Amino acid sequence: MIVTVVRITDRARFLEIFTTIGAEKRREHGCRRAQLFFDPDDPYRAWSVFDWDTVDYEGFLADPEIPAIARQLGLQAPPVHVVAATDLEA
């Protein structure tokens, strides 16, 4: 699982690109599922949870088309990869 947090400029624009161009590119790099959450306390922050192997995610980040897609998403800064504080069975 990969979790990222990002600051965005426009929710509608971000959602449109995330669910179309972004989804296609993620599938190309082995992502099995993605969930997007908008922060209820900050309209410019979004959380993404991906069912993705680390190696495939790193390949996605290295893809030369990603910077252009990031610009289309309207990111204020690069996404931050969130590291789990713990991993429990239940």
N, C-alpha and C positions, 0 to 999 in steps of 0.2 A: 504494500500500500504506500502510495506517495501522497502527501498532503502539502498544499502550497497556500500561501496567503498573498494577495496582491491588492494594490491600490489602483483604482480605475477612475476614468473620467466620466463615463456614462454607462449606466447599467444596461440599458436597452442595446446599445452598440456592442458592449462586451458580450451579452447573452447571444446576440445574433451571430457573431463571429465564433464564439466558443462552441455553439451547437451546430455549426456548418463547417466552415473551413478548418477550424480547430479540431473538431471531431474526426474529420477525414484524415488529417495529418496524424492525430493520436493513434487512430486505428492502423495506419501505415506503419507505425512504430510499436505495435503490439499491445497497446492499451486495451484492456478488456471492458472497462466501465469507468465512467466519470460522473461525479456528483458535484454540483455547484451550489454554494450557499452564499447569500448576501448577508452581511453582518447587520443585525437589527439595530445596532447602536451607531453604525457608521455607514452612510450611503455610498461611500467611496471604497469600501473594503469588501473583498470577496474571498471565500475559502473554497478550494477545490480538493476533492478527495478522489484519487485515481486507483483503480485496480491495475497495477503496472509493475513489472519487474524492474529493478534498479538499472540493469544493463540496458534494457529497452528504453527506459526513461532517459538515460544518458545519451543514447543514440538520437533520441528526439531532440534533446537540447543541442546536439552537435549538428543537426540538420541545417544547411545553409538557408532554407526558406523560413525558419522560425523567426528571425528578427523582423521580417516584413509582416508576418502574421501578428507578432506582438504589437507592432505599430498600429495595425488595423484594430486590435483589441482596445486600444486607447489606454495602455498601461501608464501609470504615473512613474513607476519604477519597476525594475525586474521583480518577478515573483520570489518570495522567500520560501524555501523548503523547510517545513516544520518537522522537527525530530520528535518522535514519541518520548514521553517522560517515562513510560513503562509499557510492557506488553503482557497482558494477562489472558488466561483462558476464559475467564468469566467475570 
